[in-house]
Amino acid sequence: MLNCRTIFLSDVHLGCKDCQADYLLDFLQQSQADTIYMLGDIVDLWAMRKQVHWKSGQNKIIRCLLDKAEQGTAIVYIPGNHDEALRLYAGKSFGNIRIALRASHTTAQGKKLLLLHGDEFDKEVNFGRLHAWLGDNLYDLLLFLNRWYNRLRRLGGGGYFSLAAYIKSKVPGAQKAIARYRDAAIAKAKRAGFDGVVCGHIHHPEIRLQQGIIYCNDGDWIDSCTALIEQHDGSLALYHCTEQAEKIAALPLAESGKKAA
């Protein structure tokens, strides 16, 4: 059982055919936290307008979260662009889950973090309509390759591997867009007087200290299968939650002058 102070999740995309619901369900069932923040695109209303892919594991995720809320875990849902219809209900609570447009969180070490989904930075990242169209279609291709590659791996007895994330890491244009997004999020946190920012949206898990600001992207449950964890000592870590579940990066805030591994 993983016992921690806070869990940050985003980009689950329930209702999408590429949602890795089984990994998330296992992670939630094996985790205990005082607070869970869900930072957008938890339900993929965009995908469900075309076709609904909703299996029993996705129902179990909803039930698990509601059970945790009933048992005393504070849960805050910050809608993203794929579940933006829920933004109309900001300030309301459903099943002890509070909906907000954004939030702030103070770690055990006193670091004040701005929490948001991150789609507001799209205009600062976008290279134009053609690049946006190419990016969307190439990502769909990556997810298709990722899906079949992992089916073949499982037939051979192998565990999950994010082929999509690996390919993205090798594409210079993708890295440039990620850097521009990170810069925009850091600038937003800095202007607002926060020590750091936690977001999702771009499906690229990362912890970094830049310009004295802590930048955390908790990744997604489409290809990276990652969650951001605040441990009881206030340190932050990314967890890769598949068959080879492991801590893949950490930022010990007591040593905040050092960059994350």
C-alpha beads as a LAMMPS data file, in Angstrom:
LAMMPS data file: protein, C-alpha beads

261 atoms
260 bonds

1 atom types
1 bond types

-500.0 500.0 xlo xhi
-500.0 500.0 ylo yhi
-500.0 500.0 zlo zhi

Masses

1 110.0

Atoms # bond

1 1 1 0.000 0.000 0.000
2 1 1 1.329 3.425 -1.010
3 1 1 0.585 5.871 1.794
4 1 1 1.207 9.519 0.919
5 1 1 -0.024 13.006 1.672
6 1 1 -1.323 14.007 -1.772
7 1 1 -1.968 12.462 -5.189
8 1 1 -2.223 14.506 -8.386
9 1 1 -3.849 12.871 -11.450
10 1 1 -4.878 14.158 -14.848
11 1 1 -5.675 13.122 -18.402
12 1 1 -7.301 9.795 -17.573
13 1 1 -9.620 10.074 -20.613
14 1 1 -12.343 7.731 -19.386
15 1 1 -14.507 6.811 -22.368
16 1 1 -11.582 6.841 -24.805
17 1 1 -10.398 3.545 -26.314
18 1 1 -6.795 4.231 -25.309
19 1 1 -7.546 4.842 -21.605
20 1 1 -5.357 2.579 -19.441
21 1 1 -8.114 2.114 -16.857
22 1 1 -6.812 -1.128 -15.358
23 1 1 -3.496 0.448 -14.357
24 1 1 -5.226 3.444 -12.774
25 1 1 -7.694 1.252 -10.893
26 1 1 -4.858 -0.849 -9.486
27 1 1 -2.971 2.300 -8.473
28 1 1 -6.003 3.794 -6.715
29 1 1 -6.794 0.558 -4.904
30 1 1 -3.205 0.297 -3.676
31 1 1 -2.896 3.962 -2.633
32 1 1 -4.022 6.038 0.330
33 1 1 -3.778 9.837 0.473
34 1 1 -5.203 12.701 2.504
35 1 1 -6.033 14.617 -0.689
36 1 1 -6.473 13.719 -4.363
37 1 1 -6.449 16.410 -7.037
38 1 1 -7.813 15.489 -10.474
39 1 1 -6.451 18.053 -12.900
40 1 1 -8.674 17.704 -15.918
41 1 1 -9.584 15.425 -18.822
42 1 1 -10.663 12.745 -16.367
43 1 1 -13.662 11.965 -18.598
44 1 1 -13.139 12.369 -22.355
45 1 1 -16.388 13.917 -23.568
46 1 1 -14.753 14.733 -26.927
47 1 1 -13.975 11.078 -27.653
48 1 1 -17.414 9.938 -26.491
49 1 1 -19.116 12.213 -29.017
50 1 1 -17.630 9.945 -31.707
51 1 1 -17.745 6.575 -29.947
52 1 1 -18.014 5.480 -26.317
53 1 1 -15.466 2.978 -25.001
54 1 1 -16.553 2.352 -21.438
55 1 1 -15.648 -0.934 -19.764
56 1 1 -16.319 -2.207 -16.255
57 1 1 -12.901 -1.068 -15.034
58 1 1 -13.861 2.534 -15.730
59 1 1 -17.000 2.181 -13.605
60 1 1 -14.808 0.760 -10.843
61 1 1 -12.542 3.829 -11.005
62 1 1 -15.537 6.131 -10.427
63 1 1 -16.756 3.915 -7.574
64 1 1 -13.285 3.804 -6.019
65 1 1 -12.983 7.597 -6.055
66 1 1 -16.467 8.047 -4.577
67 1 1 -15.651 5.512 -1.851
68 1 1 -12.430 7.342 -0.990
69 1 1 -14.327 10.634 -0.791
70 1 1 -16.908 9.071 1.530
71 1 1 -14.129 7.688 3.727
72 1 1 -12.606 11.133 4.265
73 1 1 -10.185 11.704 1.394
74 1 1 -10.530 15.284 0.155
75 1 1 -10.997 15.147 -3.641
76 1 1 -10.900 18.195 -5.906
77 1 1 -11.801 17.938 -9.599
78 1 1 -10.466 20.675 -11.894
79 1 1 -12.003 20.107 -15.362
80 1 1 -9.860 20.298 -18.501
81 1 1 -10.710 20.935 -22.127
82 1 1 -11.990 17.383 -22.793
83 1 1 -14.402 17.603 -19.839
84 1 1 -14.930 21.374 -19.997
85 1 1 -18.715 20.997 -19.618
86 1 1 -18.052 20.352 -15.934
87 1 1 -16.591 23.847 -15.581
88 1 1 -20.172 25.081 -15.394
89 1 1 -20.408 23.363 -11.997
90 1 1 -17.349 25.022 -10.435
91 1 1 -17.963 25.660 -6.759
92 1 1 -20.348 22.711 -6.399
93 1 1 -19.754 19.246 -4.952
94 1 1 -20.926 15.864 -6.221
95 1 1 -20.553 12.801 -4.024
96 1 1 -18.131 14.707 -1.754
97 1 1 -15.981 15.610 -4.775
98 1 1 -15.514 19.366 -5.131
99 1 1 -15.305 20.960 -8.587
100 1 1 -13.111 24.028 -9.098
101 1 1 -11.634 25.891 -12.057
102 1 1 -8.220 25.890 -10.377
103 1 1 -6.826 25.431 -6.896
104 1 1 -3.776 25.955 -4.721
105 1 1 -2.016 23.426 -2.535
106 1 1 0.579 23.967 0.174
107 1 1 2.999 21.103 0.672
108 1 1 4.224 19.817 4.031
109 1 1 7.328 21.957 3.478
110 1 1 5.304 25.114 2.934
111 1 1 5.638 25.318 -0.854
112 1 1 2.546 26.907 -2.413
113 1 1 1.577 25.239 -5.692
114 1 1 -0.810 26.496 -8.370
115 1 1 -3.008 23.663 -9.685
116 1 1 -4.663 23.778 -13.106
117 1 1 -5.223 21.639 -16.182
118 1 1 -3.088 23.676 -18.580
119 1 1 -5.103 24.100 -21.782
120 1 1 -5.017 27.866 -21.214
121 1 1 -1.417 27.801 -22.439
122 1 1 -2.286 26.393 -25.873
123 1 1 -2.077 29.772 -27.612
124 1 1 1.474 30.243 -26.339
125 1 1 2.521 26.788 -27.551
126 1 1 0.641 26.476 -30.838
127 1 1 2.672 26.862 -34.039
128 1 1 -0.422 27.503 -36.180
129 1 1 -3.411 25.582 -37.540
130 1 1 -1.379 23.300 -39.813
131 1 1 0.998 22.312 -37.021
132 1 1 -1.929 21.762 -34.638
133 1 1 -3.681 19.523 -37.197
134 1 1 -0.508 17.568 -37.859
135 1 1 0.145 17.244 -34.134
136 1 1 -3.321 15.835 -33.403
137 1 1 -3.177 13.321 -36.245
138 1 1 0.367 12.230 -35.513
139 1 1 -0.545 11.685 -31.865
140 1 1 -3.487 9.506 -32.929
141 1 1 -1.032 7.480 -35.018
142 1 1 1.331 7.185 -32.040
143 1 1 -1.503 5.892 -29.850
144 1 1 -2.443 3.349 -32.521
145 1 1 1.165 2.116 -32.662
146 1 1 1.369 2.151 -28.863
147 1 1 -1.768 0.028 -28.570
148 1 1 -0.624 -2.692 -30.971
149 1 1 2.977 -2.677 -29.812
150 1 1 1.888 -3.401 -26.241
151 1 1 -0.522 -6.127 -27.327
152 1 1 2.426 -7.873 -28.984
153 1 1 4.587 -7.318 -25.890
154 1 1 1.961 -8.922 -23.661
155 1 1 1.685 -11.922 -25.988
156 1 1 5.433 -12.329 -25.521
157 1 1 5.136 -12.042 -21.743
158 1 1 6.479 -8.485 -21.567
159 1 1 5.157 -5.594 -19.514
160 1 1 3.769 -2.264 -20.653
161 1 1 6.105 0.145 -22.434
162 1 1 5.112 3.611 -23.619
163 1 1 6.190 3.526 -27.244
164 1 1 4.314 6.789 -27.853
165 1 1 6.252 8.597 -25.110
166 1 1 9.547 7.175 -26.399
167 1 1 8.905 8.381 -29.947
168 1 1 7.797 11.827 -28.729
169 1 1 11.040 12.137 -26.757
170 1 1 12.986 11.772 -30.007
171 1 1 11.060 14.357 -32.050
172 1 1 12.680 17.837 -31.855
173 1 1 9.424 19.645 -32.664
174 1 1 7.622 17.889 -29.834
175 1 1 10.377 18.791 -27.389
176 1 1 10.187 22.421 -28.473
177 1 1 6.424 22.511 -27.871
178 1 1 6.858 20.892 -24.447
179 1 1 9.476 23.494 -23.515
180 1 1 7.194 26.363 -24.581
181 1 1 4.339 24.908 -22.543
182 1 1 6.594 24.511 -19.502
183 1 1 7.825 28.104 -19.843
184 1 1 4.242 29.401 -20.023
185 1 1 3.173 27.458 -16.929
186 1 1 6.215 28.616 -14.953
187 1 1 5.623 32.239 -15.968
188 1 1 1.988 31.979 -14.833
189 1 1 2.975 30.603 -11.420
190 1 1 5.698 33.210 -11.000
191 1 1 3.369 36.128 -11.827
192 1 1 0.774 34.816 -9.382
193 1 1 3.293 34.509 -6.541
194 1 1 3.386 30.714 -6.289
195 1 1 6.394 28.533 -5.540
196 1 1 5.380 26.053 -8.214
197 1 1 2.765 24.759 -10.606
198 1 1 1.182 21.335 -11.121
199 1 1 -0.618 20.658 -14.398
200 1 1 -1.335 18.045 -17.051
201 1 1 -2.764 18.458 -20.558
202 1 1 0.301 17.721 -22.724
203 1 1 0.760 14.072 -21.657
204 1 1 4.395 14.566 -20.718
205 1 1 5.261 13.709 -17.089
206 1 1 8.046 15.838 -15.660
207 1 1 9.406 17.428 -12.497
208 1 1 11.797 20.331 -12.879
209 1 1 13.084 23.330 -10.961
210 1 1 13.352 26.293 -13.346
211 1 1 13.791 29.980 -12.548
212 1 1 13.241 29.092 -8.901
213 1 1 9.785 27.692 -9.714
214 1 1 8.831 24.038 -9.251
215 1 1 7.245 22.689 -12.456
216 1 1 5.333 19.405 -12.210
217 1 1 3.385 17.727 -14.970
218 1 1 1.645 14.604 -13.705
219 1 1 1.442 12.980 -17.144
220 1 1 -1.537 10.927 -18.291
221 1 1 -3.270 7.537 -18.361
222 1 1 -3.212 7.131 -22.139
223 1 1 0.434 6.257 -22.664
224 1 1 2.692 7.285 -19.757
225 1 1 0.465 6.017 -16.882
226 1 1 1.933 8.370 -14.283
227 1 1 0.832 10.126 -11.112
228 1 1 2.469 12.871 -9.099
229 1 1 2.822 12.088 -5.397
230 1 1 3.515 14.345 -2.445
231 1 1 5.070 12.217 0.271
232 1 1 4.517 12.959 3.949
233 1 1 7.817 14.851 4.187
234 1 1 6.645 17.259 1.465
235 1 1 8.838 15.880 -1.323
236 1 1 7.330 15.349 -4.764
237 1 1 7.797 12.283 -6.965
238 1 1 6.457 10.884 -10.212
239 1 1 5.289 7.285 -10.240
240 1 1 5.050 5.118 -13.324
241 1 1 2.108 2.841 -12.627
242 1 1 2.255 -0.287 -14.787
243 1 1 3.461 -3.834 -14.177
244 1 1 6.859 -2.341 -13.382
245 1 1 5.434 0.359 -11.095
246 1 1 8.269 2.506 -9.816
247 1 1 9.265 5.992 -8.763
248 1 1 10.809 7.492 -11.904
249 1 1 11.704 11.015 -10.780
250 1 1 11.716 12.949 -7.557
251 1 1 12.253 16.488 -6.366
252 1 1 13.150 16.635 -2.671
253 1 1 12.006 20.128 -1.798
254 1 1 14.393 20.351 1.146
255 1 1 17.051 20.547 -1.558
256 1 1 15.102 22.782 -3.898
257 1 1 18.239 24.250 -5.395
258 1 1 18.803 20.981 -7.221
259 1 1 17.117 19.935 -10.404
260 1 1 14.988 16.772 -10.413
261 1 1 16.714 13.577 -11.449

Bonds

1 1 1 2
2 1 2 3
3 1 3 4
4 1 4 5
5 1 5 6
6 1 6 7
7 1 7 8
8 1 8 9
9 1 9 10
10 1 10 11
11 1 11 12
12 1 12 13
13 1 13 14
14 1 14 15
15 1 15 16
16 1 16 17
17 1 17 18
18 1 18 19
19 1 19 20
20 1 20 21
21 1 21 22
22 1 22 23
23 1 23 24
24 1 24 25
25 1 25 26
26 1 26 27
27 1 27 28
28 1 28 29
29 1 29 30
30 1 30 31
31 1 31 32
32 1 32 33
33 1 33 34
34 1 34 35
35 1 35 36
36 1 36 37
37 1 37 38
38 1 38 39
39 1 39 40
40 1 40 41
41 1 41 42
42 1 42 43
43 1 43 44
44 1 44 45
45 1 45 46
46 1 46 47
47 1 47 48
48 1 48 49
49 1 49 50
50 1 50 51
51 1 51 52
52 1 52 53
53 1 53 54
54 1 54 55
55 1 55 56
56 1 56 57
57 1 57 58
58 1 58 59
59 1 59 60
60 1 60 61
61 1 61 62
62 1 62 63
63 1 63 64
64 1 64 65
65 1 65 66
66 1 66 67
67 1 67 68
68 1 68 69
69 1 69 70
70 1 70 71
71 1 71 72
72 1 72 73
73 1 73 74
74 1 74 75
75 1 75 76
76 1 76 77
77 1 77 78
78 1 78 79
79 1 79 80
80 1 80 81
81 1 81 82
82 1 82 83
83 1 83 84
84 1 84 85
85 1 85 86
86 1 86 87
87 1 87 88
88 1 88 89
89 1 89 90
90 1 90 91
91 1 91 92
92 1 92 93
93 1 93 94
94 1 94 95
95 1 95 96
96 1 96 97
97 1 97 98
98 1 98 99
99 1 99 100
100 1 100 101
101 1 101 102
102 1 102 103
103 1 103 104
104 1 104 105
105 1 105 106
106 1 106 107
107 1 107 108
108 1 108 109
109 1 109 110
110 1 110 111
111 1 111 112
112 1 112 113
113 1 113 114
114 1 114 115
115 1 115 116
116 1 116 117
117 1 117 118
118 1 118 119
119 1 119 120
120 1 120 121
121 1 121 122
122 1 122 123
123 1 123 124
124 1 124 125
125 1 125 126
126 1 126 127
127 1 127 128
128 1 128 129
129 1 129 130
130 1 130 131
131 1 131 132
132 1 132 133
133 1 133 134
134 1 134 135
135 1 135 136
136 1 136 137
137 1 137 138
138 1 138 139
139 1 139 140
140 1 140 141
141 1 141 142
142 1 142 143
143 1 143 144
144 1 144 145
145 1 145 146
146 1 146 147
147 1 147 148
148 1 148 149
149 1 149 150
150 1 150 151
151 1 151 152
152 1 152 153
153 1 153 154
154 1 154 155
155 1 155 156
156 1 156 157
157 1 157 158
158 1 158 159
159 1 159 160
160 1 160 161
161 1 161 162
162 1 162 163
163 1 163 164
164 1 164 165
165 1 165 166
166 1 166 167
167 1 167 168
168 1 168 169
169 1 169 170
170 1 170 171
171 1 171 172
172 1 172 173
173 1 173 174
174 1 174 175
175 1 175 176
176 1 176 177
177 1 177 178
178 1 178 179
179 1 179 180
180 1 180 181
181 1 181 182
182 1 182 183
183 1 183 184
184 1 184 185
185 1 185 186
186 1 186 187
187 1 187 188
188 1 188 189
189 1 189 190
190 1 190 191
191 1 191 192
192 1 192 193
193 1 193 194
194 1 194 195
195 1 195 196
196 1 196 197
197 1 197 198
198 1 198 199
199 1 199 200
200 1 200 201
201 1 201 202
202 1 202 203
203 1 203 204
204 1 204 205
205 1 205 206
206 1 206 207
207 1 207 208
208 1 208 209
209 1 209 210
210 1 210 211
211 1 211 212
212 1 212 213
213 1 213 214
214 1 214 215
215 1 215 216
216 1 216 217
217 1 217 218
218 1 218 219
219 1 219 220
220 1 220 221
221 1 221 222
222 1 222 223
223 1 223 224
224 1 224 225
225 1 225 226
226 1 226 227
227 1 227 228
228 1 228 229
229 1 229 230
230 1 230 231
231 1 231 232
232 1 232 233
233 1 233 234
234 1 234 235
235 1 235 236
236 1 236 237
237 1 237 238
238 1 238 239
239 1 239 240
240 1 240 241
241 1 241 242
242 1 242 243
243 1 243 244
244 1 244 245
245 1 245 246
246 1 246 247
247 1 247 248
248 1 248 249
249 1 249 250
250 1 250 251
251 1 251 252
252 1 252 253
253 1 253 254
254 1 254 255
255 1 255 256
256 1 256 257
257 1 257 258
258 1 258 259
259 1 259 260
260 1 260 261
